[in-house]
Amino acid sequence: MINRLLVANRGEIARRVFATCRAVGVQTVAVHSDADADAPFVAEADQAVRLPGRTPAETYLRVDLILDAARRSGADAVHPGYGFLAENAEFAAAVTDAGLTWVGPPAKVIAAMGDKLAAKALLAEAGVPMLPSWTDTDRITDFPVLVKASAGGGGRGMRIVRTADELAEAVASARREAAAAFGDGTVFIERYVERGRHVEVQIFGDAHGRVVALGDRECSIQRRHQKIVEEAPAVVPDRVRTALHEAAVAAGRAVDYLGAGTVEFLLAPGGEFFFLEMNTRLQVEHPVTELCTGLDLVGLQLLVAEGEPLPAALPASAGHAIEVRLCAEDAAAGWRPATGTLHRFSVGDVATEFGGLAGPGLRLDSGVLAGSVVGVHYDSMLAKLVAWGRTRAEATRLLASALARAELHGVTTNRDLLVRVLRSPAFAAVEIDTGFLDRHPEVFTPLLPADRLPVTALAAALATAAQRRATAPVLSGLPSGWRNVPAVPQTTRFLGPDGDEIEIRYRLDRVGRLADWSSTSAAQESAERPTVALVEATADRAVLDVDGVRRAYRVHRVGSAVFVDGPDGAASLAELPRLPLPTTAVAAGSLLAPLPGVVTRVHVEVGQRVSAGDPLLTLEAMKLEHPVLAPIDGVVAELPVPTGGQVKTGAVLAVVDEKDPR
């Protein structure tokens, strides 16, 4: 039996595995980089071992360090989680060679499925349907096609190519990203199916020759070929579901599968489906299967790793579960990763964390807590919020409502986009496929309407004033904003979410009622100013009567940052000083680094003419490549960072002069 388990991973999946270990009495060991020393998963483990390394991400890839940590901590088993070394056959072999129990499929199975080209050939012989694929670009005449990394997963190294002119650069870019993410730049090309859906089957195998399907999942809502909304079961006809399960089990039996695995398929509009890949590990989206079956998949992993057979009777799927991946990124800015401190991370009405539900409700699997620092070293996913309901509509409504009301302060997230997706008519009608986000640009609109931002800023100003009065060293009993000349308004200036300045002017009468208010902002210029009455204002709350409708706003201040959560949506504001200090100006046309990273390619030269949208350079951060594009037509005036140069947030990457000096 397993007595002490080391999890060779970090964040949310480490906490998830630890939760099951506590439930079954297995002791836990965490390994961590210096950047993760204060992370929640480290604090929750019974023991923790520091992994030294040149970079935080590199530490989790050192097989020798992880095996040494297992030896020093007395661990007798290793769980790889997902990502990092989870699908590394050499790591699996090293763990078993060291006399430890490996919680996963054997190394030979990982190796067989890790090479996607070899896996396609092997499983085609087992009767699993396949898409045509190529390794020689000269043989490709029909487009569109999809470039894919042969090793790894998670959407990295994938590119859609619609014309022959785009193919060479797409292959080169995919190779670079795959090499950076997986240490293997091998790619291949498949026919791309328009309006295809991503459907997968959860399989499990034991050491006694049994392979079973434990349900299916719909994972078609994706950004950059990475899933962000997953649900179980997939909404497909019964005949298609039966065929999917049979193909998945056939794939598992073909390789004598052991443990948890996922067989992924591309479902064409007519119901035909094709094998994509087999993930030889637990999937990020496994909670939706757990909620629909009542099974603990990590518990089953431990059971199978100990040599026990799977239960003779396995429950059928019931109800509907939907999961969203909450990520630190700006969806409207090309999915740009975000960093910073999570000053508040609060999702109300969560029934359980990392476990099952007894009925309709919410489950939260999170790698962060309030106060966690989100850096640039790892994937941008912060947490997964999952809802289970008796019907798909019930689960959707519950999840969207909880997300909309969550307080997520300090780091930009994709929360608004997720809510928009869940509330869209197309999602309700199951009109979904992997191109959903491309066809529905409306989901990138913030939840807070632009014309409601001035009232939200007014609530921030009133709560901030109330906080200052409550903490004033003298005359704290006076009403906020009181003065001998009551006709003169109070003025508060904020920097809004889009970078525009918002000036709020308001006047309180001698008993503290809101006598008048106005704002100067781009949003207010095109909208009629509503009639507002002040009901209540405290340091963390403002209640306003807006055109006869009472609205409550929760206000949280950290330094000059003011976070407001209201009935229409959330806003992050920055109060501007009344007497700002002088700052160093940057040259007009400067493009600044949105986050720390490494310049991996420079596409232009100083003096070169460029058009708006032309690629200037490529910045790599959070394991992904981010193209930096020319914002205007002009001439490249400066390129201060060479290829391979590291930059900090706000560093000048390039300067484009709108005027042609010639």
C-alpha positions in Angstrom: 0.0 0.0 0.0 1.0 3.6 -0.6 1.9 5.3 2.7 3.6 8.6 1.7 3.0 10.2 -1.7 5.1 12.8 -3.4 3.4 15.0 -6.0 5.8 16.1 -8.7 3.8 19.1 -9.6 2.5 22.4 -8.1 -0.5 24.6 -7.7 -4.1 23.4 -8.1 -3.4 19.8 -9.1 -1.0 19.3 -6.1 -3.8 20.6 -3.7 -6.3 18.3 -5.5 -4.2 15.2 -5.0 -3.4 16.1 -1.4 -7.2 16.4 -0.7 -7.7 12.7 -1.6 -4.6 11.7 0.3 -6.0 13.2 3.4 -9.3 11.5 2.9 -7.7 8.0 2.6 -4.9 8.5 5.2 -1.9 8.8 2.9 0.8 11.2 3.9 1.9 13.9 1.4 5.1 15.5 0.2 5.3 18.6 -1.9 8.3 19.8 -4.0 8.6 23.4 -4.8 10.7 26.1 -6.5 11.9 29.2 -4.7 9.0 31.1 -6.3 6.5 28.7 -4.8 7.9 28.6 -1.3 4.9 30.3 0.2 2.3 28.8 -2.1 -0.8 27.1 -0.6 0.1 23.6 -1.9 3.4 23.8 0.0 1.7 24.7 3.2 -0.9 21.9 2.9 1.6 19.1 2.5 2.9 17.0 5.4 6.4 17.6 4.2 7.9 19.9 1.5 11.3 19.8 -0.3 12.9 22.7 -2.0 14.1 22.1 -5.6 17.0 24.3 -6.6 17.4 25.5 -10.2 18.3 28.3 -12.5 14.7 29.2 -13.2 11.5 28.4 -11.2 9.9 26.4 -14.0 13.1 24.3 -14.6 13.1 22.9 -11.1 10.0 20.8 -11.7 11.6 19.2 -14.8 14.7 17.8 -12.9 14.1 14.1 -12.5 17.2 13.7 -10.3 16.1 16.4 -7.9 12.6 14.9 -7.6 13.9 11.4 -6.9 16.3 12.8 -4.3 13.3 14.6 -2.7 11.4 11.3 -2.5 14.4 9.6 -0.9 15.0 12.4 1.7 11.3 12.6 2.6 10.7 8.9 2.8 8.1 8.9 0.0 7.2 5.5 -1.4 5.1 6.7 -4.4 5.0 9.5 -6.9 2.0 11.2 -8.5 3.0 13.4 -11.5 -0.2 15.6 -11.6 -0.5 17.1 -15.1 2.0 19.2 -17.0 5.7 19.2 -16.4 6.8 15.5 -16.3 3.3 14.0 -16.2 3.7 12.4 -19.7 7.5 11.9 -19.6 8.2 8.2 -20.1 11.8 8.5 -18.8 10.5 10.0 -15.6 8.0 7.2 -15.1 10.7 4.6 -15.7 13.1 6.4 -13.3 10.5 6.4 -10.6 9.8 2.6 -10.9 13.6 1.9 -11.2 14.1 3.6 -7.9 11.7 1.2 -6.3 8.8 3.7 -5.9 5.2 3.2 -6.9 4.3 5.2 -10.0 0.8 6.6 -10.0 0.1 6.5 -13.7 0.4 4.2 -16.8 3.6 2.3 -17.4 6.5 4.1 -19.1 6.1 2.1 -22.3 2.4 3.2 -22.6 3.4 6.9 -22.1 6.2 6.5 -24.7 3.8 4.9 -27.2 1.1 7.6 -26.8 3.6 10.5 -26.3 4.7 10.3 -29.9 1.5 11.4 -31.6 2.6 10.1 -35.0 3.4 6.7 -33.7 0.2 6.6 -31.7 -1.9 7.4 -34.7 -0.4 4.5 -36.6 -0.8 2.1 -33.7 -4.4 2.9 -32.9 -5.4 3.0 -36.6 -4.6 -0.7 -36.6 -7.0 -1.1 -33.6 -9.8 0.4 -35.7 -9.8 3.9 -34.2 -10.8 6.4 -36.9 -8.0 8.8 -37.9 -7.6 12.1 -39.8 -5.1 12.2 -42.7 -1.8 13.7 -41.6 1.6 14.7 -43.1 5.1 15.4 -42.0 6.3 16.6 -45.4 4.9 20.1 -46.1 5.5 19.7 -49.9 2.8 17.1 -50.0 0.1 19.4 -48.7 -2.2 20.9 -51.4 -5.5 21.3 -49.7 -6.1 23.8 -46.9 -7.0 24.6 -44.1 -4.6 22.3 -42.1 -3.6 22.2 -38.5 0.1 22.2 -37.4 0.5 20.2 -34.2 3.4 19.3 -31.8 4.2 15.6 -31.8 5.0 15.7 -28.0 3.1 17.3 -25.2 -0.4 18.9 -25.3 -2.4 21.8 -23.9 -2.6 23.4 -27.3 1.0 24.5 -27.4 2.7 24.2 -30.7 -0.6 24.3 -32.6 -1.4 26.6 -35.6 -4.3 26.8 -38.0 -3.0 27.4 -41.6 -5.4 28.5 -44.3 -3.1 29.2 -47.2 0.2 27.8 -48.5 1.9 31.1 -48.0 1.4 30.8 -44.2 2.6 27.3 -43.8 6.4 27.7 -43.5 6.2 30.4 -40.8 3.4 28.4 -38.9 5.6 25.3 -38.8 8.6 27.3 -37.6 6.7 29.0 -34.9 5.0 25.8 -33.8 8.4 24.1 -33.6 9.8 26.9 -31.4 6.9 26.8 -29.0 6.9 23.0 -28.8 10.6 22.9 -28.2 10.3 25.5 -25.4 7.3 23.7 -23.8 8.2 20.0 -24.2 11.9 19.9 -25.2 10.9 18.4 -28.5 10.2 20.6 -31.6 8.8 17.8 -33.8 5.5 18.7 -35.5 3.1 17.2 -38.0 0.2 18.5 -40.0 -3.4 17.2 -40.0 -6.5 18.2 -42.1 -8.4 20.9 -40.2 -12.1 20.2 -39.8 -14.2 23.4 -39.9 -16.8 23.7 -37.1 -15.4 20.6 -35.4 -16.1 19.8 -31.8 -13.6 18.5 -29.2 -15.1 15.6 -27.4 -13.2 13.2 -25.1 -13.7 10.0 -23.2 -12.4 9.3 -19.7 -11.0 5.8 -19.6 -9.5 3.7 -16.7 -7.5 0.5 -16.8 -6.4 -1.8 -14.0 -3.6 -4.4 -13.7 -6.1 -7.2 -14.2 -6.8 -6.4 -17.9 -9.9 -4.4 -17.5 -10.4 -1.1 -19.4 -13.6 0.9 -19.0 -15.1 4.2 -20.1 -16.3 6.5 -17.3 -18.2 9.0 -19.4 -17.4 11.7 -21.9 -16.8 15.4 -21.9 -17.4 18.4 -24.3 -14.3 20.6 -24.5 -15.0 22.7 -27.6 -14.8 26.2 -26.1 -11.1 26.9 -26.5 -8.7 29.8 -26.8 -5.4 29.2 -28.6 -6.4 25.5 -28.8 -6.5 25.3 -25.0 -9.8 24.4 -23.3 -11.5 27.1 -21.0 -15.0 25.6 -20.7 -15.6 21.9 -20.3 -18.8 19.9 -19.5 -20.0 16.4 -18.9 -21.7 14.7 -20.5 -21.1 15.8 -24.1 -24.3 16.7 -25.8 -24.3 14.1 -28.6 -26.7 11.4 -29.8 -26.7 8.1 -28.0 -25.4 6.3 -31.0 -22.4 8.7 -31.3 -21.7 8.4 -27.5 -21.7 4.6 -27.7 -19.3 4.7 -30.7 -17.0 7.1 -28.9 -16.8 5.0 -25.8 -16.1 1.8 -27.9 -13.3 3.6 -29.8 -11.8 4.9 -26.6 -11.8 1.5 -24.9 -10.3 -0.1 -28.0 -7.5 2.5 -27.9 -6.9 1.6 -24.2 -6.9 -2.1 -24.8 -4.5 -1.7 -27.7 -1.8 -0.5 -25.4 -2.8 -2.4 -22.2 -3.7 0.8 -20.5 -3.3 1.2 -16.7 -4.7 4.1 -14.6 -6.5 7.3 -15.7 -6.3 8.4 -19.3 -8.3 10.4 -21.8 -8.9 9.6 -25.4 -9.6 12.8 -27.3 -11.7 13.0 -30.6 -12.6 15.6 -33.1 -16.3 15.4 -33.9 -17.3 16.6 -37.3 -20.7 18.3 -37.9 -22.2 15.2 -39.5 -21.4 13.0 -36.5 -18.2 11.4 -37.9 -15.3 11.5 -35.4 -11.6 11.1 -35.5 -8.8 10.4 -33.0 -6.8 13.4 -31.8 -4.6 12.1 -29.0 -4.5 10.0 -25.9 -3.5 11.9 -22.7 -1.7 9.4 -20.4 -2.6 11.3 -17.2 -5.4 12.9 -15.2 -6.9 15.8 -17.2 -7.5 19.3 -15.9 -11.2 18.8 -16.6 -11.6 15.6 -14.5 -13.9 17.3 -11.9 -16.9 17.3 -14.3 -16.6 13.6 -14.6 -16.3 13.2 -10.8 -19.4 15.3 -10.2 -21.5 13.4 -12.7 -20.4 9.9 -11.5 -19.7 10.5 -7.8 -16.3 8.9 -8.3 -13.0 10.2 -6.9 -10.7 9.7 -9.9 -7.5 10.4 -7.8 -8.7 7.8 -5.4 -9.1 5.3 -8.3 -5.6 6.2 -9.4 -4.2 5.2 -6.0 -6.3 2.1 -6.0 -5.0 0.9 -9.4 -1.4 1.9 -8.6 -1.6 -0.4 -5.5 -2.6 -3.3 -7.9 -6.2 -3.5 -6.9 -8.9 -4.1 -9.5 -11.4 -1.4 -10.4 -14.8 -1.7 -8.6 -17.0 -4.3 -10.3 -19.9 -1.9 -10.6 -19.2 1.6 -11.7 -21.9 4.3 -11.5 -23.4 5.8 -14.7 -23.3 9.5 -15.4 -26.1 11.6 -13.9 -27.0 15.3 -14.2 -24.8 17.8 -15.9 -21.5 19.5 -14.8 -19.7 22.5 -16.3 -16.2 23.7 -15.5 -14.5 26.9 -16.4 -10.8 27.7 -16.2 -10.2 31.0 -14.5 -7.0 32.4 -15.9 -4.8 35.4 -15.3 -5.1 37.0 -18.7 -6.6 39.8 -20.6 -8.9 38.1 -23.1 -9.6 41.3 -25.1 -5.9 42.1 -25.5 -5.0 38.9 -27.4 -5.1 36.7 -24.3 -2.1 38.6 -22.8 -1.1 36.9 -19.6 -1.4 39.0 -16.4 0.7 39.1 -13.3 0.4 40.7 -9.9 -0.9 40.1 -6.4 -4.4 38.7 -5.8 -5.5 41.1 -3.1 -8.9 39.3 -2.9 -10.0 36.0 -4.3 -13.5 35.2 -3.1 -16.1 33.0 -4.8 -19.3 32.9 -2.7 -21.6 29.9 -2.1 -18.9 27.2 -2.8 -20.1 23.9 -1.4 -16.9 22.0 -1.6 -13.2 22.3 -2.6 -11.5 19.5 -4.5 -14.3 17.0 -3.8 -17.7 15.7 -4.8 -21.1 17.2 -4.3 -24.2 15.6 -2.7 -26.5 17.7 -4.9 -26.7 20.8 -7.0 -23.9 23.3 -6.1 -20.4 24.7 -6.8 -17.0 23.1 -6.4 -13.8 25.2 -6.4 -10.4 23.7 -7.3 -7.9 26.5 -6.8 -4.1 26.9 -6.8 -4.3 30.4 -5.2 -5.7 32.2 -2.2 -6.1 35.9 -1.4 -2.6 37.3 -1.2 -1.0 34.9 -3.7 1.4 36.4 -6.2 0.9 35.5 -9.8 4.2 35.5 -11.6 5.4 34.8 -15.2 6.9 31.4 -14.7 3.9 29.1 -15.1 0.7 28.6 -16.9 -1.9 31.3 -16.4 -4.6 29.2 -14.9 -5.6 30.3 -11.3 -8.5 28.0 -10.5 -11.4 25.9 -11.8 -15.0 26.6 -10.8 -17.4 23.8 -11.4 -21.2 23.6 -11.1 -23.4 20.5 -11.1 -27.1 20.6 -11.8 -29.9 18.3 -12.7 -29.9 19.8 -16.2 -27.4 21.6 -18.4 -29.4 24.8 -18.1 -29.4 24.6 -14.3 -25.7 24.1 -14.1 -25.0 26.9 -16.6 -27.1 29.5 -14.7 -25.6 28.6 -11.3 -22.0 28.8 -12.7 -22.5 32.1 -14.5 -24.1 33.7 -11.5 -21.3 32.6 -9.1 -18.6 33.8 -11.5 -20.3 37.2 -12.0 -20.5 37.8 -8.2 -16.9 36.6 -7.5 -14.5 39.2 -6.1 -11.2 38.9 -8.0 -9.0 41.8 -7.2 -5.5 42.7 -8.2 -4.9 40.5 -11.4 -6.8 40.8 -14.7 -8.7 37.6 -15.4 -10.9 36.1 -18.1 -13.9 36.0 -15.8 -16.1 38.4 -17.8 -15.5 36.4 -21.0 -16.5 33.1 -19.3 -19.7 34.7 -18.0 -20.5 36.0 -21.5 -19.9 32.6 -23.0 -22.1 30.8 -20.5 -24.9 33.3 -20.9 -24.8 33.4 -24.7 -27.7 32.1 -26.7 -25.3 30.0 -28.8 -24.0 28.2 -25.8 -27.5 27.5 -24.5 -28.4 26.1 -27.9 -25.3 23.9 -28.0 -24.1 25.7 -31.1 -20.5 25.2 -30.1 -17.3 24.1 -31.8 -13.6 24.9 -31.5 -14.1 28.2 -33.4 -16.8 29.5 -31.1 -14.8 32.5 -29.8 -13.8 33.5 -33.3 -17.4 33.7 -34.4 -18.7 35.4 -31.3 -16.7 38.6 -30.7 -19.5 39.9 -28.5 -18.3 37.6 -25.6 -15.1 39.8 -25.3 -17.2 42.7 -24.1 -16.7 43.5 -20.4 -19.7 42.7 -18.2 -19.8 46.3 -16.9 -21.4 48.5 -19.6 -19.3 51.6 -20.5 -22.2 53.9 -19.6 -22.4 52.4 -16.1 -18.7 53.1 -15.4 -19.3 56.7 -14.1 -21.8 55.6 -11.5 -19.4 52.8 -10.5 -16.6 55.4 -10.1 -19.0 57.6 -8.1 -19.6 54.6 -5.7 -15.8 54.2 -5.4 -15.4 57.9 -4.6 -18.1 58.0 -2.0 -16.8 54.8 -0.2 -13.2 56.1 -0.4 -14.4 59.4 1.2 -16.2 57.5 3.9 -13.1 55.5 4.7 -11.0 58.6 5.1 -13.6 60.2 7.4 -13.7 57.0 9.5 -9.9 57.0 9.9 -9.4 60.8 10.2 -7.4 61.7 13.3 -9.5 64.8 14.0 -13.2 65.8 13.4 -14.0 62.3 12.2 -17.7 62.9 13.1 -18.2 65.5 10.4 -20.0 64.3 7.2 -17.8 63.3 4.4 -16.9 66.2 2.1 -18.3 68.8 4.6 -17.0 72.3 4.0 -18.0 75.9 4.8 -18.7 76.6 1.1 -21.1 73.8 0.3 -21.5 74.9 -3.4 -18.0 73.7 -4.1 -17.9 70.1 -5.2 -15.6 67.3 -4.1 -13.4 66.0 -7.0 -11.9 62.5 -7.3 -9.9 61.4 -10.4 -9.5 57.8 -11.4 -7.7 55.9 -14.1 -10.3 53.6 -15.6 -10.0 50.0 -16.8 -9.2 51.1 -20.4 -6.6 53.6 -19.3 -8.9 56.7 -19.7 -9.2 59.2 -16.9 -12.5 59.6 -15.1 -13.2 62.7 -13.0 -16.0 62.5 -10.5 -17.4 65.6 -9.0 -20.0 65.4 -6.3 -21.5 67.6 -3.6 -23.1 66.6 -0.3 -25.5 68.7 1.7 -24.9 69.5 5.4 -26.6 66.2 6.5 -24.6 64.0 4.1 -27.1 63.6 1.3 -25.9 63.6 -2.3 -27.0 67.0 -3.6 -25.4 66.8 -7.1 -22.9 64.8 -9.1 -21.3 64.8 -12.5 -18.4 63.1 -14.3 -16.0 63.8 -17.1 -15.3 60.7 -19.1 -15.6 59.3 -22.6 -18.4 57.0 -21.5 -20.5 59.8 -19.9 -20.2 62.1 -23.0 -22.4 59.8 -25.0 -24.8 58.8 -22.3 -27.5 60.6 -20.3 -26.5 61.2 -16.7 -28.7 59.2 -14.3 -30.3 60.6 -11.2 -28.5 59.3 -8.2 -29.3 59.5 -4.5 -27.0 58.3 -1.8 -28.5 55.6 0.5 -25.4 54.6 2.4 -21.7 54.9 2.2 -19.1 53.1 4.4 -15.5 52.3 3.9 -16.3 49.1 1.9 -19.8 49.6 0.6 -21.8 52.2 -1.2 -25.6 51.9 -1.8 -27.0 54.2 -4.4 -30.5 54.8 -5.8 -30.0 55.1 -9.5 -33.0 56.3 -11.4 -35.2 54.8 -8.8 -33.4 51.4 -8.6 -31.3 50.7 -5.5 -27.9 49.3 -6.3 -25.2 48.1 -3.8 -21.5 48.3 -4.6 -18.8 46.5 -2.7 -15.6 48.6 -2.6 -12.1 47.3 -1.7 -9.2 49.7 -1.6 -5.5 48.6 -1.7 -3.2 51.7 -1.8 -4.4 53.8 -4.7 -6.2 50.8 -6.4 -9.9 50.7 -5.9 -11.9 47.5 -6.8 -15.6 47.8 -7.2 -18.0 44.9 -7.5 -21.6 46.0 -8.4 -24.8 44.5 -9.9 -23.7 45.2 -13.4 -20.1 44.0 -13.2 -16.7 44.8 -11.7 -14.3 47.6 -12.3 -10.6 48.1 -11.3 -9.8 51.8 -10.8 -6.7 53.6 -9.7 -7.2 56.9 -7.8 -5.0 59.6 -9.3 -3.1 62.0 -7.0 -4.3 65.5 -6.8 -0.8 66.8 -7.3 1.0 64.2 -9.4 4.7 63.9 -9.4 6.7 64.4 -12.6 7.4 61.3 -14.5 9.8 60.3 -17.3 8.1 60.4 -20.7 8.7 57.8 -23.3 9.0 58.6 -27.0 5.8 58.8 -29.0 5.1 55.5 -30.8 6.8 53.4 -28.1 5.6 49.8 -27.6 6.0 48.7 -24.0 6.3 45.2 -22.6 3.0 44.2 -21.0 4.7 41.7 -18.7 8.2 40.3 -18.1 9.5 38.0 -20.8 12.2 37.1 -23.3 12.4 38.5 -26.8 12.7 35.4 -28.9 12.6 36.9 -32.4 13.0 40.4 -34.0 11.2 40.5 -37.3 12.2 44.0 -38.5 15.1 46.4 -38.7 15.6 50.0 -37.7 14.5 52.2 -40.6 12.1 49.6 -42.1 8.7 50.8 -43.1 5.8 48.8 -41.5 2.1 48.8 -41.7 -0.4 48.6 -38.8 -0.6 45.0 -37.7 2.8 43.9 -39.0 4.8 41.7 -36.6 7.7 43.6 -35.0 9.0 41.0 -32.6 7.9 38.0 -30.5 7.9 38.0 -26.7 7.8 34.7 -24.8 6.1 34.7 -21.4 4.1 32.2 -19.4 5.2 29.4 -21.8 3.5 31.1 -24.8 4.7 33.2 -27.7 3.1 36.7 -27.9 3.5 38.7 -31.2 4.1 42.4 -30.8 2.5 44.2 -33.7 2.9 47.7 -35.2 0.0 49.9 -33.9 0.3 52.3 -36.9 1.8 52.8 -40.3 5.3 54.2 -40.0 9.0 53.6 -39.7 10.8 51.5 -37.1 12.8 54.1 -35.2 14.2 52.0 -32.3 14.7 48.3 -31.4 16.4 48.5 -28.0 16.1 44.8 -27.1 18.0 42.2 -29.1 16.9 38.6 -29.7 17.3 36.7 -26.4 17.0 39.9 -24.3 15.0 39.8 -21.1 12.6 42.6 -20.3 10.6 43.8 -17.4 7.0 45.1 -17.5 6.9 48.6 -19.1 10.3 48.2 -20.9 10.4 49.8 -24.4 10.4 47.0 -27.0 10.2 49.1 -30.1 9.4 52.6 -31.3 7.5 53.2 -34.5 7.6 56.8 -35.9 4.4 57.8 -37.7 6.4 60.3 -39.7 8.7 59.1 -42.5 12.0 60.9 -41.9 12.8 60.5 -45.6 
